């Protein structure tokens, strides 16, 4: 497995390097530290900072990392690196920049998530350990790759995984259905699509030696995700993106994933779902910005 850590050479509380070390050390993943400069004069101080971060990674027992410095617009350079080399996971930072609106995090963080091929782990908060992973499954099998990646991380760091599915509150006449869903064991042994998919995800994680809990909640998805994260003291939240249909390969980050990123105070792993969706309107605007610059655009 290969990990890319995108660092600007600073050491904020939500350091991508520290988070990368927590995972790459136990997992023994091959790791690259990527720094990007916009002026030639910045190369020497950035390289010195990345060398210091490489020493930090070694303290987490990470195999000697490769240091890569690129020059140019950051998103283009991250995309170029992840296109030239196959990575299983990319780690980026995302300092909170505001208190409301669509873009609590820097806009470029959202654009990186949508542009690069590998799943993206967003370093949020001062994460000291990864012991409890909350996976927002959606109850569908297209999220299976995300579940497998979460399981691989959990297996290495010896974390437990909670599979969470949130359903809207149904009308009172469906009270029996609610009781079935709240009785997780009955649901997992039922012949329903939701039950089959959750059972398959649970069994695949257990085969990896991961301790798994399945949780069903009713209500507004975002609210219930954070109630579960708080009550379960989650160290990492896993959500997903879907691949867009069209001539360019990019990913759609829906309102739920954006909301999780905006509200989270722990790291968020935005994994890739296999489902392809039509999103032609966003496609044109996004790739115009990718080719011509990100200075004035807004994330789709």
C-alpha positions as CSV (number, residue, x, y, z in Angstrom):
1,X,0.0,0.0,0.0
2,X,1.2,3.5,-0.8
3,X,0.4,6.7,1.1
4,X,0.8,10.3,-0.2
5,X,1.1,13.1,2.5
6,X,0.6,16.6,1.1
7,X,2.3,19.1,3.4
8,X,3.1,22.8,3.2
9,X,5.9,22.5,5.7
10,X,4.0,24.0,8.6
11,X,3.0,22.1,11.8
12,X,-0.6,23.0,12.6
13,X,-2.7,21.1,15.1
14,X,-4.3,19.2,12.2
15,X,-1.0,18.1,10.7
16,X,-1.4,15.7,7.8
17,X,2.1,14.3,8.6
18,X,1.1,13.3,12.2
19,X,-2.1,11.7,11.0
20,X,-0.2,9.9,8.2
21,X,2.3,8.6,10.7
22,X,-0.5,7.1,12.9
23,X,-1.6,5.0,10.0
24,X,1.5,4.4,7.9
25,X,3.6,3.3,10.9
26,X,1.4,0.3,12.0
27,X,0.4,-0.5,8.4
28,X,4.0,-0.2,7.2
29,X,2.9,1.6,4.1
30,X,5.3,3.1,1.6
31,X,5.0,6.9,2.1
32,X,5.7,10.0,0.0
33,X,5.9,13.5,1.4
34,X,4.8,16.0,-1.3
35,X,5.6,19.7,-1.0
36,X,4.7,22.3,-3.6
37,X,6.4,25.6,-4.2
38,X,5.3,28.6,-6.2
39,X,8.6,30.4,-6.1
40,X,12.1,29.0,-6.6
41,X,13.3,30.8,-3.4
42,X,10.9,28.7,-1.3
43,X,12.4,25.3,-2.2
44,X,15.3,25.3,0.4
45,X,13.1,26.1,3.4
46,X,10.4,23.7,2.3
47,X,12.8,20.9,1.8
48,X,14.2,21.5,5.3
49,X,10.7,21.4,6.7
50,X,9.9,18.2,4.9
51,X,13.1,16.6,6.1
52,X,12.0,17.4,9.6
53,X,8.6,15.9,8.9
54,X,10.3,12.8,7.5
55,X,12.0,12.4,10.9
56,X,8.6,12.7,12.6
57,X,7.3,9.9,10.4
58,X,10.3,7.7,11.4
59,X,9.3,8.2,15.0
60,X,6.0,6.5,14.1
61,X,8.1,3.6,12.7
62,X,7.1,4.6,9.1
63,X,9.5,3.1,6.5
64,X,11.9,5.9,5.2
65,X,9.6,8.2,3.2
66,X,10.3,9.7,-0.2
67,X,10.3,13.5,-0.4
68,X,9.0,15.0,-3.6
69,X,8.9,18.8,-4.3
70,X,6.9,20.1,-7.2
71,X,6.5,23.6,-8.6
72,X,3.3,25.2,-9.7
73,X,-0.4,25.5,-8.8
74,X,-1.0,23.1,-5.8
75,X,-4.1,21.3,-7.0
76,X,-2.6,20.6,-10.5
77,X,0.6,19.3,-8.9
78,X,-1.2,17.0,-6.5
79,X,-3.2,15.7,-9.4
80,X,0.0,15.3,-11.4
81,X,1.6,13.3,-8.6
82,X,-1.3,11.0,-8.0
83,X,-1.7,10.4,-11.7
84,X,2.0,9.7,-12.3
85,X,2.2,7.3,-9.3
86,X,-0.5,5.0,-8.0
87,X,-1.4,5.8,-4.4
88,X,-3.9,4.0,-2.1
89,X,-4.6,7.1,0.0
90,X,-3.7,10.8,0.0
91,X,-3.6,12.9,3.2
92,X,-4.3,16.6,3.1
93,X,-4.8,19.4,5.7
94,X,-8.0,21.5,5.9
95,X,-7.9,24.3,8.5
96,X,-11.3,25.7,9.3
97,X,-11.5,29.2,7.8
98,X,-15.0,30.3,8.8
99,X,-18.1,29.7,10.9
100,X,-20.7,29.1,8.3
101,X,-21.6,28.7,4.6
102,X,-20.6,26.0,2.1
103,X,-16.8,26.4,2.6
104,X,-15.8,26.0,6.2
105,X,-12.6,24.5,5.0
106,X,-10.3,26.1,2.3
107,X,-12.0,25.7,-1.1
108,X,-8.9,24.0,-2.5
109,X,-9.4,21.1,0.0
110,X,-12.8,20.4,-1.6
111,X,-11.3,20.6,-5.1
112,X,-8.5,18.2,-4.3
113,X,-11.0,15.7,-3.0
114,X,-12.9,15.9,-6.2
115,X,-9.9,15.8,-8.5
116,X,-7.4,13.2,-7.4
117,X,-7.8,9.4,-8.1
118,X,-7.1,8.0,-4.6
119,X,-9.3,8.3,-1.6
120,X,-8.5,11.4,0.5
121,X,-8.0,11.5,4.2
122,X,-8.5,15.1,5.6
123,X,-6.6,15.9,8.7
124,X,-8.9,17.7,11.1
125,X,-8.2,18.3,14.7
126,X,-5.4,17.1,16.9
127,X,-5.8,13.4,16.3
128,X,-3.6,11.4,18.7
129,X,-4.9,7.9,17.9
130,X,-7.2,6.0,15.6
131,X,-9.1,3.5,17.7
132,X,-12.7,3.9,16.7
133,X,-13.7,4.3,13.0
134,X,-17.3,5.3,12.0
135,X,-18.2,4.3,8.5
136,X,-21.3,5.9,6.9
137,X,-22.4,3.1,4.7
138,X,-25.6,4.3,3.0
139,X,-26.6,0.7,3.1
140,X,-25.6,0.1,-0.5
141,X,-22.9,-2.2,-2.0
142,X,-21.3,0.6,-4.0
143,X,-19.6,1.7,-0.8
144,X,-17.9,-1.7,-0.4
145,X,-14.5,-0.3,-1.5
146,X,-14.7,2.3,1.2
147,X,-15.5,-0.3,3.8
148,X,-12.6,-2.4,2.7
149,X,-10.2,0.5,3.0
150,X,-11.5,1.4,6.4
151,X,-11.1,-2.3,7.4
152,X,-7.5,-2.3,6.2
153,X,-6.7,0.7,8.3
154,X,-8.6,-0.7,11.3
155,X,-6.8,-4.0,11.0
156,X,-3.4,-2.4,11.1
157,X,-4.0,0.1,13.9
158,X,-6.2,-2.3,15.8
159,X,-9.3,-0.1,15.7
160,X,-13.0,-1.1,15.9
161,X,-15.4,-0.2,13.1
162,X,-19.0,1.0,13.5
163,X,-21.1,0.6,10.3
164,X,-23.8,3.3,10.5
165,X,-26.9,3.6,8.3
166,X,-29.3,6.5,8.8
167,X,-32.9,6.4,7.6
168,X,-35.5,9.1,7.5
169,X,-38.2,9.0,10.1
170,X,-41.0,7.0,8.4
171,X,-44.7,7.6,9.0
172,X,-46.3,6.0,12.1
173,X,-48.0,3.3,10.0
174,X,-44.5,1.8,9.4
175,X,-43.8,1.3,13.1
176,X,-43.1,-2.4,12.5
177,X,-40.4,-1.5,10.0
178,X,-38.8,0.8,12.4
179,X,-38.7,-1.9,15.1
180,X,-37.1,-4.3,12.6
181,X,-34.4,-1.8,11.7
182,X,-33.7,-1.0,15.4
183,X,-33.3,-4.7,16.0
184,X,-30.0,-5.0,14.2
185,X,-29.8,-8.8,14.5
186,X,-33.2,-9.3,12.9
187,X,-32.3,-6.8,10.2
188,X,-29.0,-8.6,9.4
189,X,-30.7,-11.9,9.0
190,X,-33.6,-10.5,7.0
191,X,-33.8,-10.9,3.2
192,X,-34.0,-7.1,2.6
193,X,-31.4,-5.4,0.4
194,X,-30.3,-3.2,3.4
195,X,-29.9,-6.3,5.6
196,X,-28.0,-8.2,3.0
197,X,-25.6,-5.4,2.2
198,X,-24.9,-4.6,5.9
199,X,-24.4,-8.2,6.6
200,X,-22.0,-8.6,3.7
201,X,-20.0,-5.5,4.9
202,X,-19.9,-6.7,8.5
203,X,-18.7,-10.2,7.5
204,X,-16.0,-8.9,5.1
205,X,-14.6,-6.7,8.0
206,X,-14.8,-9.6,10.4
207,X,-12.8,-11.8,8.0
208,X,-10.0,-9.2,8.3
209,X,-10.0,-9.6,12.0
210,X,-11.8,-6.3,12.7
211,X,-14.3,-5.9,15.5
212,X,-17.5,-4.6,14.0
213,X,-20.7,-2.9,15.4
214,X,-23.7,-2.2,13.2
215,X,-25.9,0.8,14.1
216,X,-29.2,2.0,12.6
217,X,-30.5,5.5,13.3
218,X,-33.5,7.4,12.2
219,X,-33.6,11.2,11.5
220,X,-31.6,13.7,9.6
221,X,-28.5,12.0,8.3
222,X,-26.0,14.7,9.3
223,X,-27.3,15.1,12.8
224,X,-27.4,11.4,13.4
225,X,-23.9,10.9,12.1
226,X,-22.5,13.4,14.6
227,X,-24.6,12.0,17.4
228,X,-23.2,8.6,16.7
229,X,-19.6,10.0,16.4
230,X,-20.0,11.9,19.7
231,X,-21.5,9.0,21.6
232,X,-19.1,6.5,20.1
233,X,-16.1,8.8,20.5
234,X,-15.1,8.2,16.9
235,X,-11.5,9.1,15.9
236,X,-12.2,8.9,12.2
237,X,-15.3,9.3,10.1
238,X,-15.5,7.6,6.7
239,X,-17.9,9.0,4.0
240,X,-17.9,8.7,0.2
241,X,-17.9,10.3,-3.2
242,X,-19.2,9.0,-6.5
243,X,-17.5,9.0,-9.9
244,X,-19.1,11.3,-12.4
245,X,-20.1,10.2,-15.9
246,X,-18.4,12.0,-18.8
247,X,-15.0,12.3,-20.7
248,X,-13.1,13.4,-17.6
249,X,-12.7,11.2,-14.5
250,X,-13.6,13.2,-11.4
251,X,-15.7,12.7,-8.3
252,X,-18.9,14.2,-7.0
253,X,-18.9,15.4,-3.4
254,X,-22.5,15.6,-2.3
255,X,-24.0,17.8,0.4
256,X,-23.7,15.1,3.0
257,X,-20.0,14.6,2.6
258,X,-19.5,18.4,2.5
259,X,-21.5,18.7,5.7
260,X,-19.4,16.0,7.4
261,X,-16.2,17.9,6.4
262,X,-17.6,21.2,7.6
263,X,-18.8,20.0,11.0
264,X,-16.2,17.4,11.9
265,X,-13.6,17.9,14.6
266,X,-11.8,14.6,13.8
267,X,-10.2,13.3,10.6
268,X,-12.6,12.4,7.7
269,X,-11.7,9.8,5.1
270,X,-13.5,10.6,1.8
271,X,-13.5,7.2,0.0
272,X,-14.3,6.4,-3.6
273,X,-17.6,4.7,-4.4
274,X,-17.9,2.7,-7.5
275,X,-21.2,4.1,-8.6
276,X,-21.1,6.5,-11.7
277,X,-23.5,9.4,-11.7
278,X,-24.5,12.0,-14.2
279,X,-23.2,15.4,-13.2
280,X,-22.6,17.2,-16.5
281,X,-23.3,20.7,-15.2
282,X,-20.6,20.5,-12.5
283,X,-18.3,18.7,-14.8
284,X,-17.8,21.7,-17.2
285,X,-17.3,24.3,-14.5
286,X,-14.9,22.1,-12.5
287,X,-12.6,21.2,-15.3
288,X,-12.6,24.8,-16.7
289,X,-11.1,25.7,-13.3
290,X,-8.7,22.8,-13.3
291,X,-7.3,23.8,-16.7
292,X,-7.4,27.6,-16.3
293,X,-6.9,28.2,-12.5
294,X,-8.9,28.2,-9.3
295,X,-8.6,31.8,-8.3
296,X,-12.2,32.9,-8.8
297,X,-14.2,29.7,-9.1
298,X,-16.3,28.0,-6.5
299,X,-16.5,24.3,-5.9
300,X,-19.3,22.5,-7.6
